[in-house]
Amino acid sequence: MKLELYMFDTCPYCRKVINEIQMSGRKDIEFHDIRKNEDDRKRLIEVGGKEQVPCLFIDGKPMYESDDIIAWLRAN
């Protein structure tokens, strides 16, 4: 399973998800900062259809909303 988190550092909802990932000790998630990498920002818009973060791509399918992402991470 490929997990990619699209985010940026100053987003409070992104920080909430990142804190959950750090507390869980997960190492299987690639981070993509859309403010530091224009290609990541473009991919987020192309695949997800909008420039909204946090967005967790699960095998290429986008999931939005920090609470939904956290619930999915805890269940998986």
HELIX and SHEET records of a PDB file:
HELIX    1   1 PRO A   12  SER A   24  1                                  13    
HELIX    2   2 GLU A   38  GLY A   48  1                                  11    
HELIX    3   3 SER A   66  ALA A   75  1                                  10    
SHEET    1   A 4 ILE A  29  ASP A  33  0                                        
SHEET    2   A 4 LEU A   3  MET A   7  1                                        
SHEET    3   A 4 CYS A  55  ILE A  58 -1                                        
SHEET    4   A 4 LYS A  61  TYR A  64 -1                                        
END                                                                             
